[in-house]
Structure formats: structure tokens, C-alpha cells
Amino acid sequence: MKKIFLLIAVALGLAAASAEAQQQPVRYNKQSTYNNTSNQLRFGIRAGLNLADWEGETMQSVQDLVDMSGGYAGREMRTGFHVGTYLSIPVAPGFEIEPGLQYSQKGMVLRGKVPMEQYDFVNANVTLTNKAEYLDLPVLAKVYVGEGFHIYAGPQVSYLLSNKVSAEAGAFGFKALNQEWDMKSGFREVDVAVTGGLGYRFASGFNVSAGYDYGLSSIDSNNSFDTFNRVIKASVGYTF
């Protein structure tokens, strides 16, 4: 994991240094729209929040069990983050291609407690979390529809760096179990998805965006169960 963060840090540093020496930030004026901005290559950095889950036939069975539990079990999104770099390549006025590279946390969470009201005071509970860590390589088509406002979509290929399951259990506010297992074996190393969203880039180069990753390939390498990654993303970034 340290190697991945080091790789990203070096990539961001090189991108920033190159852009600082060769590029100027995008600037607007009252008479122009984004269609008249610079046609130079631009590097950027981006980071933000992930809300990840699984979806598919298997997860529908899990949801059915959750519904039958009467509130004693629950399924939640895993909260994580993403961070990386990208390159904006102008193709035509108001249209860019944006390849990127980013570290991204995905997975899902299941929570449960003792299904008997008379023992609610014990507060006995268990939490299972799938912690999947990916290296995402999206290639986005970005269309500007106003002064900085844009929509984007494109394919994304992700490589599974690690996949672990953690189990936490406790009662009376104390943890009785806190263990983690490596579960990479059996999970598909390469995940294919489509991603899309919308965003806004200010004249300073600062930008914000919100998007969604829709997995197309089952995460099970043996195709024994049909389950796909789903991720909601909120990001902030800076284009040099």
C-alpha cells in the first residue's frame, strides 16, 4: 500500500512540475465561453469521497435476508476515498479527452445484532466489511456545456490491489473481536466499468465533480455469483 501512495505522489509531483513550467491556468473573460479557451494539454490532481456497494443477484438474496431480519441486520455502503491524477487533452472547442490514474477504495458493509428485544441492553453487534482497494484507469470524454460546467462519461478499467474482509463484534460497548482476513483469491483482478457524472471548473483551475461508477464485470473470478461494484464519487481537484 505504501508503494501505491508513493507512486501516486511521484506522479502528482511530476505532473505539477511539468504544468508549472509549461502551462497557464484556464482563464475566462466576459466575452467568451469555454469554447475559446487554450488548446494546451493540462495536468490535474483530484481527490474525494467514495460511497461503495455491491449489486447483483447475490446481493438481492442478501437484501432479502436483511428484510426478513426485522431490522436486526442491515446493509450499508462502505465509506472510502479516491486520489489521483489526470491529463486533459483538448480535441475540439468545448470537448476534451481525460485519461486518469487513481487509487480508489470500494466494497460494502453488513451489520447485525442479537435478534431479541429483551437483550437489546447488551448491545451485542457484529460488522463485516469488505475492503477492496483498486487502481482505476478511467478514460473520460468531457463536454463543456457552459462557462466551466461540464458532463463526462467513459470506460474505466480497474486493477484489484488488495481485498480484505474485517470482522468486528462487541457487547456493552466493548470490542470482543477485531480481525481481518486476506480475501483477494477468488476475486477478479481486473474490473471493467463505465463511469459518468457532471462537474464545474473555475477559471482558477479549481474544480468539483460528482459521478457514478457502474461495474460491468462480476467481481467473482469463477463466475459462481453475479455481483458488481457500484460507487458514488464526490471529488475536488485542481487543473494546472
C-alpha positions, 0 to 999 in steps of 0.5 A, spaced: 500 500 500 505 504 501 508 503 494 501 505 491 501 512 495 508 513 493 507 512 486 501 516 486 505 522 489 511 521 484 506 522 479 502 528 482 509 531 483 511 530 476 505 532 473 505 539 477 512 540 475 511 539 468 504 544 468 508 549 472 513 550 467 509 549 461 502 551 462 497 557 464 491 556 468 484 556 464 482 563 464 475 566 462 473 573 460 466 576 459 466 575 452 467 568 451 465 561 453 469 555 454 469 554 447 475 559 446 479 557 451 487 554 450 488 548 446 494 546 451 494 539 454 493 540 462 495 536 468 490 535 474 490 532 481 483 530 484 481 527 490 474 525 494 469 521 497 467 514 495 460 511 497 461 503 495 456 497 494 455 491 491 449 489 486 447 483 483 443 477 484 447 475 490 446 481 493 438 481 492 438 474 496 442 478 501 437 484 501 432 479 502 435 476 508 436 483 511 428 484 510 426 478 513 431 480 519 426 485 522 431 490 522 436 486 526 441 486 520 442 491 515 446 493 509 450 499 508 455 502 503 462 502 505 465 509 506 472 510 502 476 515 498 479 516 491 486 520 489 489 521 483 491 524 477 489 526 470 491 529 463 486 533 459 487 533 452 483 538 448 480 535 441 475 540 439 472 547 442 468 545 448 470 537 448 476 534 451 479 527 452 481 525 460 485 519 461 486 518 469 490 514 474 487 513 481 487 509 487 480 508 489 477 504 495 470 500 494 466 494 497 460 494 502 458 493 509 453 488 513 451 489 520 447 485 525 445 484 532 442 479 537 435 478 534 431 479 541 428 485 544 429 483 551 437 483 550 437 489 546 441 492 553 447 488 551 448 491 545 451 485 542 453 487 534 457 484 529 460 488 522 463 485 516 466 489 511 469 488 505 475 492 503 477 492 496 482 497 494 483 498 486 487 502 481 482 505 476 484 507 469 478 511 467 478 514 460 473 520 460 470 524 454 468 531 457 463 536 454 463 543 456 456 545 456 457 552 459 462 557 462 466 551 466 460 546 467 461 540 464 458 532 463 463 526 462 462 519 461 467 513 459 470 506 460 474 505 466 478 499 467 480 497 474 486 493 477 484 489 484 490 491 489 488 488 495 481 485 498 480 484 505 474 482 509 474 485 517 470 482 522 468 486 528 463 484 534 462 487 541 457 487 547 456 493 552 460 497 548 466 493 548 470 490 542 470 482 543 473 481 536 477 485 531 480 481 525 481 481 518 482 476 513 486 476 506 480 475 501 483 477 494 483 469 491 477 468 488 476 475 486 477 478 479 483 482 478 481 486 473 474 490 473 471 493 467 466 499 468 463 505 465 463 511 469 459 518 468 457 524 472 457 532 471 462 537 474 464 545 474 471 548 473 473 555 475 477 559 471 482 558 477 483 551 475 479 549 481 474 544 480 468 539 483 465 533 480 460 528 482 459 521 478 457 514 478 461 508 477 457 502 474 461 495 474 460 491 468 464 485 470 462 480 476 467 481 481 467 473 482 473 470 478 469 463 477 463 466 475 459 462 481 455 469 483 453 475 479 455 481 483 458 488 481 461 494 484 457 500 484 460 507 487 458 514 488 464 519 487 464 526 490 471 529 488 475 536 488 481 537 484 485 542 481 487 543 473 494 546 472 
